[in-house]
Amino acid sequence: MKHVLITGGNKGIGLKTTILFLSSEYKVTIIARNASALNINHVNLNKVDFDLYNVEKISAIIAEIGEIDILINNAGIMNKDKYNNYSEINKEKILKINIEAPVQLMTSVSENMITKNSGRIVNVASIAGHIGHPDIWYGITKAGLINSTKSFAKTLSKYGIVVNCVAPGPVETEMLNIIPEDRKKQLMENTYLNSFAKPEDIAKTIFWLATESPSYINGTCIDINNGAFPR
C-alpha cells in the first residue's frame, strides 16, 4: 500500500484530496496545526499535529512518519496586509509556510524516493503565481513554488521521481473570504462558466498527477482557472 503525505490535509482542497486517496486505498498521513481535530477515523489515516512554520523541525517529523511514496504540498496561508503596510511577522510566516516548508519537505521526502528510484510530488501553487495579487508576498511565494517545482523535477528526474504542480484560480474554500469582493467579481466574470472551482476539481487533478499521469509530464504547472488566466 502506497503512503501519501498531504500537508493541510484537514480542510479545503487538502481534505478533498485526503478523502480521494483514502477511498482509493492509499495510506494517508496528513500534517496540519490541528490535524487531530479532523472528524474522520480511518484505519489508513494518520494525523500529525505540526506547524509548518517550524521549518527547522521538518526533517525530524519526516523521519518519524517514515517512508513516503507521494508528497502533496498543499498547505498555505494568505494575508490581508497591503504591500506598503505588511507586518514583519506575517511576511516571515508566509515565506516559511508557503515556500520554505514545501522546499524542505521535498528535500526530506525525496531522500527515500531516491533510494527506491520512484516517487511523485505535487505542489499546490496558485493563479497568484502568474498574475498580480493583493497579497504581494502570497503571489511571490506561489511563483516561487512553481519555480521550485521545475527545479526539483530537473534535479530528481534521473531518480524516477516526478514533480508537478497545479495553479488553481479562486476555489470555494474559506481562503476565498480573504479576496476583496471587487477582485472576486472580476475573476469570476473572466471565467468561461462564471463560477469558481470546487475543491474536488483541484483534488481530482492532484490525484491524477500523483498516481496516473504519464511520467513525461514532469516539471509542469497545470492551470485550473476556467479562463480566468488563459495562456
N, C-alpha and C positions, 0 to 999 in steps of 0.2 A: 504494500500500500504506500503510495507516494505521500510525502509530507509537504504541506503548503504552509508558509508563514505569511500572514496578512497583517500589516500594520493598520491600525484604525479599523479593525475588522468587526467592530461592535455597533456601527451605525452608518447610515447613508450608503454610499457606494460600497464601502467595505463590508457592511452587513450583508448586502445582497450577494456580494462575491463569496462571503463565508458560507451562506446558505447554499449557493450553487455548487461549491466544491463538496460540501457535506453530502448533498443529495446525489453527487456523482461518486461517492465512496472514496473520498480522499481523507487522509488525516490532516486536520487543520489546527494550527496554533495561531491565535490572534494576540497581538500586542496592543494595548491601549492603556491610558491612565486609569480607567475604570473598567477594564475588560471583565473582571469577575462579576460585575453587576449585570452583564448580559443575560437575559432570561431565556437562554437556550441551553438545554442539557443534552449532550450527545456523546456517545461513547468515543467518538473520534475527534472531539473538540477539546482543545487545551487553551485555557485563558491565562494570560500573563499580564499582570498589572505592572506597567512600566511607562515612565515618562520619557519619550524620545529626546527631550531637551537635554537629558544626561548622556550626551553622545559618547563620552569617555567610558561609559559602562556597557556600551552595546556589545562589544566583543565578548565580555563575560556572560551576558544574557544569552547570546547565541550559543556559547559553549554549553550552557545549562540546558537549553532547548534541544540541542542535538542536531543531527544531520537534516538538512533542508533540501528538498528537490526543486521546489518552486518558491520564489520570493515575490510577493506583491507589495510594492512600496506605495501604499495608499494614503497613509496619514498625512495630514497637512492642516495648516491654520491660515486664517486671513484676518486682517485688522481693518479698522475704520480710520486709522490715522492718515492725515494728509501728508503729502510728500515734504512739505515745509514745516511740519509740526509732528514729526514721527519720534515717538519716545525711544530712548536707547534700549530699554528693556524689551519693548515689542520688536525692535529691529533684531536684537540678539536672539529672541525666541524664534522668530520666523526663519531666520537664517539657519539656526540649529535644527529645527524640526523639519523644515521643508527641503533643505538641501544637504546639510552636513550629515544628518541622520541617515537619509537614503544612501548616500555615498558610503558611509561606514557600514551600513547593512549589506550593501552589495559587496564590499570588500571582505567582510567577515564570512558571509554566507558562501561566497564563491570559493573559499578555501577547500571545502569538502567537495563542491561541484567539480573543481579542477581534478581532484584525485579520482573521480568517477568518470571524467570526460563527458559530463552530462549535467544539464540544468537549464532552468528557464527563469527569467526575471522580467517582471512587468512593472513599469513605473507609471504612476498616475500624475500626469502633468496637468495642463490646462490651456485653454484658448488664450489665457492671460500671458502665456509664454511667447505668443506670436504677435499679440496686439497690445495696445496700451491698456492699463488697468488703474483704477483709482488708488488701489493699494500698490504703490510702486514697488515695494520690496516683495510682495506676493508675485508680481509679474517677473521680477528679477529671479526669484528662486525657481519659478516654474520654467523659465527659459534655461536656467542652469541645469534643471533636471532633464530637460530634453537633450541638452548638450552632453551631459554625463552619460545618458543612455547610449549615445553614439560612441563615446569614448570607451565605455565598458564593453560594448558589443565588439568593437575593433580589437580590444585587448584580450577578451575572453573567448572569441570565436574559435581560436585554434584548439581550445579545450572542449569543444562541443557544446558550449553554453550560448544560449540565445537570449538577447536582451532587447526588449522593445518598450515603447511607452504609448499611452493614449493621452490625447489632449481634448478633453470634453469642453463644450461650451457650458452655459449655465445648466445645472442639474437640479431637479426638485428635491433638495435636501435642506437642512437647516442653515447651511452656509449661504444659501440663496438670500437669506434675510439681511445679509451684510451689504449686498449690492444695492446701490441707490436706485430708487424707483424709475427715474428717467433713463438710467442706463439699462435696466432690465427691459423697459419698454422698447428701447431702440434695438437691443439684441434680439428680442422676440420678434419684432417686425421684420428683421433681416432673415429669419429662418423660413424655410420653404413651407413648413407646416404651421407656422405661427404658434409654436409651443416649445417648451424646454424639454430636455431629455429626462427620462425616468432613470432612477439609479440602476434598475435592472438592464437598461440599454447599455450602460457602461460595463456592468458586471459581465454580461454575455461576451462583450468584446475582449475584456481582460481574460476571461476563461479560455476563449479561443486562442489568444496569443500565448497563454501559459500551457496549453495542452495540445492543440490540434493544428495550429498554423504551420505552414512549411518552414523549415529551418532557414530557407533562403530569405525569408522575411526577418531580417536581423538589423538592429540599429535603426529601426523605423519608428516614426511617430505617426500614429493614426489619429486624424482629426475626427471628432464626433460632435459636430456643431450644427448639422442640418442647414448649412448655407450661411450661418452667421459670419463665417470667415472662409469663403471659398477660395481655393488656390490650386 
